């Protein structure tokens, strides 16, 4: 993705996941924002921004972070919100194992507390090791944690699958984490 699209994608993430007030809009209870309001608000910082640019950001985002409503009049982030939104997710049975990419410097805290959602609605987990490595690299020297999702599910923990394939859960206690060799 070219530099300008990356900037736009990051700005759109900020608006749709965390701070819609930056461009003086609001999200509905399901995280949706009006496309025309988004365009108007983003134009303040990116004057050439238009519907075609918004569609390009959504289409070319490598993690498929955003989705349009069926009639394409609304847009929202698929997951990663720091504010309470109802993404209409249904609990589903996870695969036996999932992965979580993080940085080595966080391991001591994770060993004690497990994986916490912090300022987000959910802990994010990956279906494959490769994706978890990419996520971990964003935070420093990557470490991949193996999550015993089957055991968690059997013990009543709920899992959700976002529209873009990210597995979500409230918390992962240390007992469900298998640490790679350091």
MISEVO-825041 format. One record per residue: residue number from 1; residue in one letter; x, y, z of N, C-alpha, C in turn. Coordinates in steps of 0.001 Angstrom, whole numbers, plus 500000, padded with zeros to 6 digits. Each point is the difference from the previous one (the first is absolute). Layout:
! MISEVO-825041
- NUM,A,X,Y,Z,X,Y,Z,X,Y,Z;
...
This chain:
! MISEVO-825041
- 1,X,500855,498830,500000,499145,501170,500000,500904,501237,500000;
- 2,X,499714,500950,499149,500840,501192,499904,499881,500854,501263;
- 3,X,500979,500898,500184,500102,500788,501238,498734,500788,500325;
- 4,X,499424,500651,499008,498800,500813,500238,498833,499121,500476;
- 5,X,499859,498829,499391,498934,499081,500426,500234,499497,501415;
- 6,X,501256,499766,500353,500314,499554,501361,499626,501090,501004;
- 7,X,500336,501244,499703,499623,501112,500881,498486,500080,500152;
- 8,X,499296,499882,498873,498536,500059,500040,499425,498838,500799;
- 9,X,500560,498810,499814,499528,498820,500719,500191,500167,501507;
- 10,X,501154,500514,500401,500259,500210,501423,499052,501053,500576;
- 11,X,499763,501054,499229,499089,501043,500461,498577,499456,500108;
- 12,X,499584,499208,499021,498670,499394,500038,499878,499051,501196;
- 13,X,501062,499255,500301,500002,499138,501187,499808,500822,501272;
- 14,X,500718,501095,500093,499862,500874,501165,498549,500450,500163;
- 15,X,499387,500417,498913,498627,500510,500042,498996,498896,500326;
- 16,X,500090,498879,499282,498974,498965,500127,500208,499053,501179;
- 17,X,501196,499975,500579,500253,499121,501127,500065,500732,501330;
- 18,X,500496,501252,499968,500332,500646,501260,499430,501403,500205;
- 19,X,500169,500870,499011,499686,501408,500233,499251,500639,498828;
- 20,X,498724,499696,499837,499243,500635,498918,499886,501518,500184;
- 21,X,500125,500436,501229,499887,501433,500282,501121,500817,499345;
- 22,X,501086,499351,499587,501094,500704,499324,499488,500733,498762;
- 23,X,499002,499411,499331,499429,500667,498826,498538,500397,500259;
- 24,X,499643,500073,501258,498673,500498,500414,498847,499145,499480;
- 25,X,500178,498675,500097,498903,499087,499667,499765,499085,501193;
- 26,X,498960,499195,499906,499757,498994,501032,499711,498676,499314;
- 27,X,500229,498936,500748,499691,498653,499534,498685,499574,500642;
- 28,X,499224,499195,499277,498794,499480,500644,500391,498850,500929;
- 29,X,499039,499395,500649,500285,498965,501000,500657,498752,499404;
- 30,X,499972,499867,498685,500621,498859,499328,501313,500388,499314;
- 31,X,500467,501209,500268,501276,500444,499459,499941,500603,498609;
- 32,X,498803,500165,499447,499856,500531,498651,500075,501520,499992;
- 33,X,500622,500528,498938,500045,501445,499767,499469,500263,498599;
- 34,X,499402,501143,499821,499482,500402,498700,501171,500295,499053;
- 35,X,499975,499394,498832,501085,500154,499024,500199,501461,499613;
- 36,X,498916,500728,499749,500136,501402,499603,500629,500848,501101;
- 37,X,499657,499709,501268,500600,500730,501122,501490,499677,500118;
- 38,X,500337,498731,499788,501417,499585,500036,500788,500758,498936;
- 39,X,499483,500012,498794,500696,500687,498899,500167,501477,500316;
- 40,X,498932,500642,500445,500045,501428,500338,501041,500264,501091;
- 41,X,500015,499158,501027,500934,500183,501101,501448,499749,499618;
- 42,X,500242,498989,499192,501375,499676,499603,500548,501042,499026;
- 43,X,499120,500598,499192,500422,501037,499047,500699,501175,500684;
- 44,X,499718,500224,501262,500633,501096,500734,501514,499782,500053;
- 45,X,500426,498756,500208,501437,499693,500061,500572,499541,498659;
- 46,X,499161,499383,499192,500414,499478,498695,499039,500563,498950;
- 47,X,500263,501197,499491,499056,500719,499130,499529,499245,498753;
- 48,X,500806,499097,499472,499586,499279,498786,499203,498733,500319;
- 49,X,499754,499729,501279,499292,498780,500393,498559,500015,499492;
- 50,X,499580,498873,499421,498635,499874,499484,499542,498549,500134;
- 51,X,498821,499695,499477,499450,498649,500106,500911,498972,499338;
- 52,X,500570,500333,498864,500902,499065,499318,501208,499678,500880;
- 53,X,500541,501014,500681,501142,499781,500892,499594,499130,501187;
- 54,X,498807,500245,500556,499513,499184,501116,499859,498547,499568;
- 55,X,499413,499778,498843,499849,498627,499499,501355,499339,499774;
- 56,X,500959,500771,499528,501340,499450,499778,500659,499606,501322;
- 57,X,499852,500830,501026,500552,499675,501316,499387,498693,500515;
- 58,X,498691,499882,499888,499309,498792,500481,500451,498779,499203;
- 59,X,500050,500125,498706,500344,498877,499119,501447,499548,500155;
- 60,X,500916,500948,500128,501424,499663,500009,500581,499770,501385;
- 61,X,499223,500197,501049,500515,499775,501345,500339,498531,500164;
- 62,X,501260,499712,500282,500465,498613,500054,499338,499179,501094;
- 63,X,499537,500631,501036,499356,499267,501093,498483,500060,499936;
- 64,X,499474,500604,498953,498543,500103,499823,499339,500536,501262;
- 65,X,500529,501113,500489,499533,500588,501260,498622,500636,499916;
- 66,X,499558,500363,498802,498772,500777,499860,498977,499281,499134;
- 67,X,498726,500356,500223,498916,499420,499198,498944,501064,499743;
- 68,X,499448,499962,498817,498859,500839,499656,498718,499250,500327;
- 69,X,498945,500750,500280,498673,499399,500116,499599,499519,498602;
- 70,X,498962,499175,499931,499574,499455,498700,499705,501091,498980;
- 71,X,499387,501092,500435,499667,501083,499065,501138,501019,499847;
- 72,X,501128,499743,500674,501216,500812,499948,499806,501448,500468;
- 73,X,499002,500223,500842,499798,501338,500560,500650,500140,501369;
- 74,X,500437,498884,500579,500641,500009,501313,501270,499158,499937;
- 75,X,500906,500291,500939,501267,499280,500081,500350,499805,501467;
- 76,X,500718,498904,500296,500473,499782,501361,501273,499155,499978;
- 77,X,500678,499994,501136,501151,499122,500195,499470,498621,500371;
- 78,X,500667,498956,499541,499555,498637,500272,500293,499540,501419;
- 79,X,501023,500565,500633,500339,499699,501388,501064,500974,500441;
- 80,X,500384,499938,501273,501080,500834,500517,499552,501271,500684;
- 81,X,498723,500114,500281,499458,501215,500616,500442,500148,501452;
- 82,X,500265,501238,500380,500271,500291,501404,498752,500564,500678;
- 83,X,498956,500166,499250,498721,500444,500553,498992,498858,499817;
- 84,X,498995,500017,500817,499005,498920,499980,499128,500095,498751;
- 85,X,500080,498989,499149,499108,499894,498841,499536,498556,499880;
- 86,X,498814,499815,499496,499444,498668,499786,500220,499630,498541;
- 87,X,500946,499099,499769,500339,499599,498632,499124,498856,499496;
- 88,X,498956,499672,500749,499080,498931,499602,500723,498663,499808;
- 89,X,500960,499731,500861,500761,498760,499907,499279,498892,500756;
- 90,X,500043,498820,499437,499427,498834,500668,501130,499108,500467;
- 91,X,499845,499436,501189,501020,499088,500516,500088,498782,499082;
- 92,X,501236,499594,499706,500238,498842,499136,501077,499125,500624;
- 93,X,500003,498755,499600,501013,499058,500477,501314,500303,499294;
- 94,X,501065,500203,500774,501293,500312,499388,500720,498730,499548;
- 95,X,501065,500157,499214,500865,498856,499724,500669,499570,501307;
- 96,X,500633,498859,500015,500632,499508,501231,501050,500968,500537;
- 97,X,500768,500596,499097,501052,500914,500419,499931,501286,499191;
- 98,X,500299,501100,500670,500120,501306,499359,501343,500592,500427;
- 99,X,500375,501108,499419,501301,500609,500253,499844,501465,500388;
- 100,X,500970,500469,500765,500030,501415,500361,501428,500493,499835;
- 101,X,500177,501021,499173,501312,500598,499813,500173,501182,500923;
- 102,X,501136,500058,500645,500308,501089,500907,501506,500236,499980;
- 103,X,500471,500888,500840,501434,500259,500103,500551,499307,501237;
- 104,X,501242,499591,499894,500648,499280,501098,499935,500780,501316;
- 105,X,500082,501327,499923,500024,500808,501222,498699,499908,500818;
- 106,X,498929,499496,499394,498721,499890,500709,499789,498645,500682;
- 107,X,500922,499062,499799,499787,498635,500470,499826,499880,501519;
- 108,X,500766,500733,500766,499889,499879,501465,498579,500319,500467;
- 109,X,499446,501070,499495,498635,500369,500364,498975,498987,499522;
- 110,X,500214,499468,498797,499072,499006,499450,500057,498713,500815;
- 111,X,501189,499616,500431,500124,498791,500833,499207,500144,501303;
- 112,X,499941,501220,500531,499282,500237,501254,498507,500201,499802;
- 113,X,499624,500832,499014,498604,500406,499849,499277,499358,498825;
- 114,X,500734,499403,499087,499383,499499,498772,499894,501125,498989;
- 115,X,499168,499803,499002,499776,501012,498968,498751,500785,500366;
- 116,X,500176,501299,500138,498903,500885,500371,499627,500876,498808;
- 117,X,498767,500426,499960,499538,500824,498880,500458,501456,500120;
- 118,X,500452,500401,501159,500429,501360,500289,498951,501006,499581;
- 119,X,500300,500876,499048,499027,501032,499645,499115,499594,498824;
- 120,X,500044,498752,499616,499162,499516,498904,498862,499151,500539;
- 121,X,499077,499659,499108,498868,499179,500421,500381,498547,500191;
- 122,X,500995,499531,499247,500368,498589,500025,501511,499823,499874;
- 123,X,500467,498820,500403,501344,499537,499681,499930,499476,498567;
- 124,X,501003,500343,499194,500029,499578,498598,500923,498799,499835;
- 125,X,499503,498977,499329,500768,498780,499759,500017,499700,498498;
- 126,X,501046,499311,499571,500174,499673,498587,499782,498512,499765;
- 127,X,499569,499678,498799,499774,498603,499608,501311,499289,499697;
- 128,X,501045,500787,499620,501249,499354,499598,501216,500699,500610;
- 129,X,501066,499261,500077,501255,500452,500592,500571,501191,499234;
- 130,X,499956,499959,498692,500580,501052,499163,499368,501367,500284;
- 131,X,498691,500033,500099,499320,501260,500298,500391,500498,501382;
- 132,X,500087,499091,500968,500385,500385,501358,501410,500598,500033;
- 133,X,500909,499474,499188,501357,500549,499930,499941,501440,499492;
- 134,X,499205,500245,498963,499866,501356,499448,499465,500963,501060;
- 135,X,499008,499560,500753,499435,500833,501062,501058,500278,501063;
- 136,X,500719,498983,500399,501029,500155,501022,501102,500960,499590;
- 137,X,500365,499995,498730,501067,500878,499495,499646,501476,500142;
- 138,X,498727,500317,500027,499594,501399,500150,500349,500546,501375;
- 139,X,500238,499113,500947,500220,500417,501385,501440,499815,500484;
- 140,X,500856,499448,499158,501385,499748,500398,500441,498629,499532;
- 141,X,500902,499405,500754,500469,498650,499654,498837,499022,500186;
- 142,X,499553,499365,498900,498763,499215,500087,500134,498675,500749;
- 143,X,498941,499700,500700,499831,498712,500660,498574,499556,499682;
- 144,X,499852,498720,499689,498675,499473,499700,499569,499066,501128;
- 145,X,498808,500250,500504,499431,499175,501061,498952,499080,499390;
- 146,X,500021,498750,500378,499008,499032,499556,498885,499966,501043;
- 147,X,498775,500145,499551,498843,500070,500900,499184,498722,499866;
- 148,X,499746,499341,501118,499182,498787,500007,498526,500408,499973;
- 149,X,499540,500365,498820,498633,500490,499823,498974,498898,500263;
- 150,X,500344,498791,499660,499073,498881,500235,499702,499865,501498;
- 151,X,501032,500030,500812,499824,499882,501457,499205,501197,500535;
- 152,X,500325,501194,499523,499261,501186,500438,498518,499855,499680;
- 153,X,499720,499589,498759,498613,499851,499550,499277,498942,500823;
- 154,X,500676,498888,500244,499402,498919,500794,499684,500465,501423;
- 155,X,500745,500999,500479,499789,500516,501348,499112,501249,500010;
- 156,X,499292,500215,498894,498981,501040,499958,500425,501371,499519;
- 157,X,501227,500136,499570,500452,501302,499484,499451,500187,498585;
- 158,X,499565,501215,499702,499388,500283,498701,501011,500556,499010;
- 159,X,499819,499632,498749,500817,500488,498898,499090,500556,498921;
- 160,X,500518,501001,499312,499284,500629,498887,500974,500107,498836;
- 161,X,499466,499947,498803,500824,500144,498805,499552,501253,499267;
- 162,X,500900,500985,499904,499654,501248,499323,499896,499768,498491;
- 163,X,499413,500951,499326,499792,499888,498548,501311,499849,499238;
- 164,X,501094,500487,500566,501284,499902,499309,500890,498885,500541;
- 165,X,499409,499052,500728,500725,498794,500392,500805,500081,501283;
- 166,X,499828,501058,500779,500694,500103,501282,499131,499325,501061;
- 167,X,500620,499118,500783,499283,499341,501091,500039,500910,501219;
- 168,X,498876,500096,500689,499842,500920,501124,499503,499250,501227;
- 169,X,500509,500384,501154,499527,499452,501266,500251,501049,501089;
- 170,X,499329,499859,501128,500091,500995,501076,501368,500025,500679;
- 171,X,500565,498831,500278,501259,499886,500735,500560,498607,499769;
- 172,X,501309,499875,500068,500637,498680,499944,500834,499859,501267;
- 173,X,499542,499166,500915,500732,499760,501236,501301,499252,499710;
- 174,X,501028,500182,500855,501300,499365,499761,499928,498481,499812;
- 175,X,499054,499355,500641,499903,498542,499909,499690,499498,498587;
- 176,X,499511,500879,499134,499671,499613,498627,501093,500373,499001;
- 177,X,501084,500578,500487,501069,500475,499128,501173,499037,500019;
- 178,X,500446,499615,498812,501192,499158,499852,501091,500928,499450;
- 179,X,501016,500231,500799,501054,500937,499639,501048,499292,499152;
- 180,X,500405,500630,498884,501102,499476,499186,501282,500125,500804;
- 181,X,500982,499230,499597,501313,500146,500627,500532,501388,499714;
- 182,X,500611,500623,500979,500534,501354,499839,501440,499959,499555;
